[in-house]
Amino acid sequence: MQKILNAMFVAVLIVGIAACSRSSIRLTPIHMEASYSGKPIKDVLVLVIIDDQEIRGIFEKHFKDWLTVKGVEAIASVNVLPIKKGAKLTKEAIVDVVDRYENDTILITHLVGFAETEVFSRDRPQYYYNYYGFYNYAYGYVYWPTIYGEKVQFNLETGVYDVKTESLIWAVESQVKNPKTTGEAIGQVVEAVIKDLEKNGLLPKGS
């Protein structure tokens, strides 16, 4: 029953996104570790770095529902890693959760910018390529602004990390232009990310 409900959720989300003609999304690949190509992830912890816990929960639930439909076990970190406003997770807290739930990967998304002039592609520090380094790097971008008017641009980064090696498997940048609502922006980013994971063989076949 849960899988049927999740499939219905995805179908409704796709229809909703398709109906929003004024907005658009562009995805730019950053990294794909060749040795992982065609090896689907199995059990992922989803972590969205946003100070607003309500938006974090919505974002992570979208990811979780999509991944579940695609045959991947997924946990929304908001349910197992509560964060007080202005606080930061420790590496030990994340490790404790992935050990407890036996996650093989961590998916991390964060907001890069919210302006037409924002630089989209840029050099990344070496610590970007391990998951807690990326979390620290991304923590400076935790505030999600209110959407108003037109000519709005969201830039986000999403990376998937191997738990055992802590290394980066795959990463993309997503750029959403002129979403009417935060929900629309989130829906478009999640759908685009899932499609790219699928294209790179990181989701189970036939899902």
C-alpha positions in Angstrom: 0.0 0.0 0.0 2.8 2.5 0.9 4.5 1.8 -2.4 1.2 2.5 -4.3 0.7 5.8 -2.4 4.3 6.8 -3.1 3.8 6.1 -6.8 0.7 8.2 -6.8 2.6 11.0 -5.1 5.3 10.9 -7.8 2.6 10.9 -10.6 0.9 13.9 -9.0 4.2 15.7 -8.6 5.2 15.1 -12.3 1.8 16.5 -13.4 2.2 19.5 -11.2 5.7 20.3 -12.5 4.6 19.8 -16.1 1.9 22.4 -15.6 4.3 25.1 -14.5 5.4 26.4 -17.9 7.1 29.5 -16.8 9.7 27.8 -14.6 12.7 25.9 -15.9 15.5 23.7 -14.5 19.1 23.1 -15.7 21.3 20.3 -14.4 25.1 20.4 -14.7 27.1 17.2 -13.8 30.1 17.9 -11.5 31.4 14.4 -10.7 30.8 10.8 -11.4 33.1 8.2 -9.9 33.6 5.7 -12.8 34.0 2.7 -10.5 30.5 3.2 -9.1 28.8 3.5 -12.5 26.1 0.9 -12.9 26.2 -0.1 -9.2 22.9 1.0 -7.6 22.8 2.5 -4.2 20.7 0.5 -1.8 20.1 2.4 1.5 20.5 6.1 1.6 20.4 8.8 4.3 18.9 12.0 2.8 20.3 15.2 4.4 19.2 18.6 3.2 21.1 21.5 4.7 18.5 24.2 5.4 17.9 26.1 8.6 14.2 26.1 8.1 13.2 22.7 9.5 9.8 22.7 7.8 11.3 23.2 4.4 14.0 20.7 5.2 11.4 18.1 6.0 9.4 18.7 2.8 12.6 18.5 0.7 13.8 15.3 2.3 10.4 13.7 2.1 10.3 14.4 -1.7 13.7 12.7 -2.1 12.6 9.8 0.2 9.4 9.2 -1.7 11.1 9.3 -5.1 13.9 6.9 -4.0 11.4 4.5 -2.4 9.4 4.3 -5.7 12.8 3.6 -7.5 13.5 0.7 -5.2 16.0 2.3 -2.8 15.6 2.3 0.9 15.8 5.9 2.2 15.6 7.7 5.5 14.9 11.4 5.8 17.5 12.8 8.2 14.9 15.2 9.7 13.3 12.2 11.4 16.5 10.8 13.0 18.9 13.9 13.1 16.9 16.8 14.6 18.8 20.1 14.5 18.0 23.1 16.7 17.9 26.4 14.8 21.4 27.8 14.3 23.0 24.5 15.4 25.3 22.2 13.4 25.5 18.5 13.2 28.6 16.7 14.4 30.2 14.0 12.4 29.7 11.6 15.3 25.9 12.2 15.1 25.8 11.4 11.4 28.0 8.3 11.8 25.8 7.1 14.7 22.7 7.3 12.4 24.3 5.6 9.4 25.6 2.8 11.6 22.2 2.3 13.2 20.2 2.2 10.0 23.0 0.5 8.0 23.0 3.2 5.2 25.5 2.6 2.4 25.3 6.1 1.1 24.4 9.7 2.1 22.7 12.2 -0.2 23.4 15.8 0.7 21.7 18.8 -0.9 22.3 22.5 -0.1 21.4 25.9 -1.5 24.3 27.7 -3.2 22.6 30.9 -4.2 19.4 32.8 -4.8 20.1 35.4 -7.4 20.4 35.9 -11.2 24.1 36.9 -10.7 25.1 33.9 -8.7 28.2 32.1 -10.0 27.0 28.6 -11.0 30.2 26.6 -11.6 33.3 27.2 -9.5 36.4 25.5 -8.1 35.7 23.3 -5.1 38.0 22.7 -2.1 39.5 19.2 -1.6 37.4 18.6 1.5 34.3 18.9 -0.7 35.0 15.3 -1.7 34.3 13.7 1.7 30.8 13.9 3.2 31.4 15.7 6.4 33.8 18.1 4.6 31.0 18.8 2.2 28.6 19.3 5.1 30.9 21.9 6.7 31.5 23.6 3.3 27.7 23.7 2.7 26.7 24.9 6.2 27.4 28.5 5.3 24.4 28.3 3.0 21.6 27.3 5.3 19.0 30.1 4.9 16.2 29.6 2.4 14.7 33.0 1.3 11.1 33.7 0.5 10.1 33.4 -3.2 8.4 36.6 -4.5 7.9 38.1 -7.9 9.6 36.8 -11.1 13.2 36.5 -12.3 14.1 34.3 -9.4 16.9 31.8 -9.6 17.8 28.9 -7.2 21.2 27.3 -7.4 21.8 24.1 -5.5 24.3 21.3 -5.2 23.6 17.6 -4.5 26.2 15.0 -3.8 26.0 11.2 -3.0 28.8 9.9 -0.8 29.9 6.3 0.0 29.6 5.7 3.8 32.5 3.3 4.1 35.1 5.4 2.2 33.4 8.7 3.0 34.2 9.6 -0.6 32.1 11.4 -3.3 30.4 9.1 -5.8 28.4 11.5 -7.8 27.4 15.2 -7.8 25.4 17.7 -9.8 24.5 21.4 -9.7 20.8 22.3 -10.3 19.5 25.7 -11.3 15.8 26.5 -11.1 14.5 29.7 -12.7 11.3 31.5 -11.9 9.5 28.9 -9.7 6.2 30.2 -8.4 6.6 28.6 -5.0 9.2 26.8 -2.8 7.3 23.6 -3.4 7.7 23.9 -7.2 11.4 24.6 -6.9 11.9 21.6 -4.6 9.8 19.3 -6.9 11.8 20.2 -10.0 15.2 19.8 -8.3 14.3 16.3 -6.8 12.9 15.0 -10.1 16.0 16.2 -12.0 18.4 14.7 -9.5 16.6 11.3 -9.5 16.7 11.2 -13.3 20.4 11.8 -13.4 21.0 9.2 -10.7 19.1 6.8 -12.9 21.0 7.8 -16.0 24.3 7.0 -14.3 23.1 3.5 -13.1 22.9 4.5 -9.4 19.3 3.4 -9.1 18.0 -0.2 -9.5 17.1 -1.1 -13.1 13.5 -1.6 -13.9 12.3 0.5 -11.1 
